[in-house]
């Protein structure tokens, strides 16, 4: 078995005094499973891909936010015009008297929810802070290191202010329609979703929303929802004892045979084969 890939501090930071840096991924290509000697915040700007974090698959797109601990193992697969930024940091190098643990889920290795979402307004605020942070992190003088840490504190608090649970529609009420649609889809894993009804409720053009969704995510609405359900099914198959028919119901498929057909088409193996392989590899 090949050794676990570990990303080293020396390859990403300019020196031992640097606590924070920005690693652009324009685009993010397929990347093998790895851990780090540092922690990172991942913000997805556009496109889509499969992000596997600690053996759990997430179908990611515009607005997804992840808090990654150094020991977390993750990888990227099935990417399509995926654009994201990694803000990397070393907790032991931070000097400011800030309650980092209150602002950053998983700080210092604590177990907590790693996956959140940002709406359009939050993304606009975050983008400005990261742009300044990136400029300072490219410099090698002590003043730049201090300025970068100040901006990192601002970023952490801005993310805390604007982030919300991935399936919480009420949190995105004031956001753009696209944000509300993506959040609604994430909350529709085990029930039917009809875009026409959503557009009637929001009094918007279905055709325009479909086009906007495809432009920003690289997928159709139905494809994205199907991918979310398949990712959830993979998690349930690996981590629960639910029967395949029960998994199908939990993932919005009334017919378990149809679920198996769709799962096989998307994953390349049947649900039973996936469960066996994933547990054997764990």
C-alpha positions in Angstrom: 0.0 0.0 0.0 1.4 3.4 -0.9 2.2 5.9 1.8 -0.2 8.6 2.7 0.5 11.9 0.9 1.3 14.7 3.3 1.5 18.3 2.3 4.4 20.0 4.1 4.6 23.4 5.6 7.9 24.2 3.9 6.3 23.9 0.5 3.6 26.4 1.2 4.9 29.0 3.7 7.7 31.4 3.1 9.3 30.8 6.5 8.8 29.6 10.1 7.3 33.0 11.1 4.5 32.9 8.6 1.2 31.7 10.1 -1.2 32.2 7.2 -1.1 31.9 3.4 -3.4 31.6 0.4 -3.3 28.8 -2.1 -5.3 29.5 -5.2 -6.8 26.6 -7.2 -7.8 28.1 -10.5 -9.0 25.5 -11.4 -8.8 22.7 -8.8 -7.8 19.6 -10.6 -8.2 16.0 -9.4 -6.0 15.6 -6.3 -5.2 12.4 -4.5 -6.1 11.7 -0.9 -3.8 13.6 1.5 -3.3 15.1 4.9 -1.4 18.2 5.9 1.1 19.6 8.4 -1.2 22.6 8.5 -4.9 23.4 8.6 -7.0 25.1 5.9 -10.3 26.8 5.0 -11.7 25.9 1.6 -14.1 28.3 -0.2 -15.6 27.1 -3.5 -16.3 30.0 -6.0 -17.7 28.1 -9.0 -17.9 24.8 -10.9 -18.4 21.5 -9.2 -16.5 18.4 -8.0 -16.5 15.5 -5.6 -14.8 16.3 -2.4 -14.1 13.2 -0.2 -13.4 14.2 3.4 -12.5 11.5 5.9 -14.2 9.0 3.6 -17.4 11.0 3.3 -18.2 12.2 -0.2 -19.5 15.7 -0.8 -20.7 17.1 -4.1 -19.4 20.6 -3.9 -20.2 23.8 -5.9 -20.4 27.5 -5.6 -20.7 28.7 -1.9 -19.5 25.5 -0.2 -17.2 26.1 2.8 -15.0 23.6 4.5 -12.9 23.7 7.7 -10.1 21.2 7.3 -7.9 20.1 10.2 -4.3 19.0 9.7 -5.1 15.3 10.4 -8.2 15.2 8.1 -7.7 13.2 4.9 -9.4 14.5 1.8 -9.2 14.4 -2.0 -10.9 15.9 -5.1 -12.4 13.9 -8.0 -14.8 14.3 -10.9 -14.0 18.0 -11.1 -15.6 20.3 -13.7 -14.3 23.9 -13.9 -13.9 23.8 -10.1 -12.5 27.0 -8.8 -11.7 27.3 -5.1 -9.3 29.0 -2.7 -7.5 27.4 0.3 -6.6 29.7 3.1 -3.9 27.7 5.0 -2.7 28.3 8.5 -0.6 26.9 11.3 -2.5 27.2 14.7 0.7 27.1 16.7 2.1 30.1 14.9 -0.9 32.4 15.5 0.1 35.2 18.0 -3.0 37.4 18.2 -5.1 37.1 21.4 -8.2 35.9 19.5 -10.7 33.2 20.5 -9.8 31.2 17.4 -11.7 28.1 18.6 -15.0 30.1 18.8 -14.5 31.3 15.2 -13.0 28.2 13.5 -14.8 24.9 13.8 -12.3 22.1 14.5 -9.6 24.4 15.7 -6.8 22.5 17.5 -8.3 19.2 16.3 -11.7 19.4 17.9 -14.4 17.3 16.1 -17.2 19.4 14.7 -19.2 20.0 11.5 -16.7 20.7 8.8 -19.1 21.6 6.0 -21.0 24.9 5.7 -22.4 27.3 3.0 -22.0 30.9 2.1 -24.5 33.0 0.2 -23.7 35.6 -2.4 -23.4 38.5 0.1 -21.1 36.5 2.3 -19.0 35.5 -0.6 -18.6 39.1 -1.7 -17.4 40.1 1.8 -15.0 37.1 2.1 -13.5 37.7 -1.4 -12.4 41.2 -0.4 -10.7 40.0 2.7 -9.0 37.1 1.0 -7.7 39.4 -1.7 -5.9 41.6 0.9 -4.7 38.5 2.8 -3.2 37.0 -0.4 -1.2 40.2 -1.0 0.2 40.2 2.5 0.9 36.5 2.5 3.1 36.8 -0.6 5.5 39.1 1.3 8.3 37.9 3.6 8.7 40.7 6.1 7.5 40.5 9.8 5.0 43.3 9.3 3.4 41.4 6.5 3.1 38.3 8.7 1.4 40.4 11.4 -0.9 42.0 8.9 -1.8 38.7 7.4 -2.8 37.4 10.8 -5.0 40.4 11.4 -6.7 39.8 8.1 -7.0 36.1 8.9 -8.9 37.0 12.1 -11.2 39.2 10.1 -11.8 36.4 7.6 -12.5 33.9 10.4 -15.1 36.2 11.9 -16.6 37.2 8.6 -17.1 33.5 7.8 -18.7 32.9 11.2 -21.1 35.8 10.5 -22.2 34.7 7.1 -22.0 30.9 7.1 -25.0 28.7 7.6 -25.9 25.0 7.7 -26.0 23.5 4.2 -29.7 22.5 4.4 -31.1 25.5 6.3 -33.4 27.4 3.8 -34.4 30.0 6.4 -30.7 31.2 6.7 -30.7 32.0 3.0 -34.0 33.9 2.9 -32.3 37.2 2.2 -29.8 35.7 -0.2 -29.9 35.5 -4.0 -32.3 33.1 -5.6 -29.4 30.8 -6.7 -28.2 30.5 -3.1 -31.7 29.7 -1.9 -32.2 27.1 -4.6 -28.9 25.3 -3.7 -29.8 25.3 0.0 -33.3 24.0 -0.8 -31.9 21.2 -2.9 -29.6 20.2 0.0 -32.6 20.0 2.2 -34.5 17.8 -0.3 -32.5 14.6 -0.1 -35.3 12.5 1.2 -38.3 14.2 -0.5 -39.4 15.3 -3.9 -38.4 18.6 -5.4 -40.1 20.3 -8.3 -38.3 23.3 -9.8 -41.5 24.6 -11.3 -43.1 24.9 -7.9 -40.0 26.5 -6.4 -40.1 29.2 -9.2 -43.8 29.8 -8.7 -43.2 30.3 -5.0 -40.3 32.7 -5.6 -42.1 34.3 -8.6 -39.1 33.9 -10.8 -38.3 32.7 -14.3 -37.6 28.9 -14.3 -35.7 29.2 -17.6 -33.5 32.0 -16.3 -32.8 30.2 -13.0 -31.9 27.0 -14.8 -29.4 28.9 -17.0 -27.9 30.7 -14.0 -27.6 27.5 -12.1 -25.8 25.7 -15.0 -23.5 28.7 -15.6 -22.3 28.9 -11.9 -22.2 25.1 -11.1 -21.6 23.4 -14.4 -24.6 21.1 -13.8 -28.3 21.0 -14.4 -30.5 21.3 -11.3 -31.6 17.6 -11.6 -28.0 16.4 -12.0 -26.9 18.3 -8.9 -29.8 17.0 -6.8 -29.1 13.4 -8.0 -25.4 13.8 -7.1 -26.3 15.0 -3.6 -28.5 12.0 -3.1 -25.9 9.6 -4.4 -23.3 11.1 -2.1 -25.7 10.7 0.9 -26.4 7.2 -0.1 -22.7 6.4 -0.2 -22.3 7.7 3.3 -25.3 5.7 4.6 -24.1 2.5 2.9 -20.7 2.8 4.5 -21.6 4.0 8.0 -25.0 2.5 8.8 -26.7 -1.0 8.7 -29.7 0.2 6.7 -30.9 -2.1 4.0 -30.5 -0.9 0.4 -34.2 -0.3 0.2 -34.1 1.9 3.3 -31.1 3.8 2.0 -33.1 4.4 -1.2 -36.0 5.9 0.8 -33.7 8.1 2.9 -32.2 9.5 -0.4 -35.5 10.3 -2.1 -35.9 7.2 -4.2 -39.3 5.5 -3.8 -38.2 2.5 -6.0 -35.1 0.7 -4.7 -34.6 -1.0 -8.0 -34.4 2.4 -9.8 -32.1 3.6 -7.0 -29.8 0.7 -7.7 -29.8 1.5 -11.4 -29.0 5.2 -10.9 -26.4 4.4 -8.2 -24.6 1.9 -10.6 -24.7 4.4 -13.4 -23.2 7.2 -11.3 -20.7 5.2 -9.2 -19.8 2.3 -11.5 -21.0 -0.4 -9.0 -24.1 -1.5 -7.3 -25.0 -0.3 -3.7 -24.1 -3.7 -2.3 -20.7 -3.7 -4.1 -20.0 -0.1 -2.9 -20.8 -1.1 0.7 -18.5 -4.1 0.6 -15.6 -2.2 -1.0 -15.9 0.9 1.2 -15.9 -1.1 4.4 -13.1 -3.3 3.3 -11.0 -0.3 2.5 -11.8 1.4 5.9 
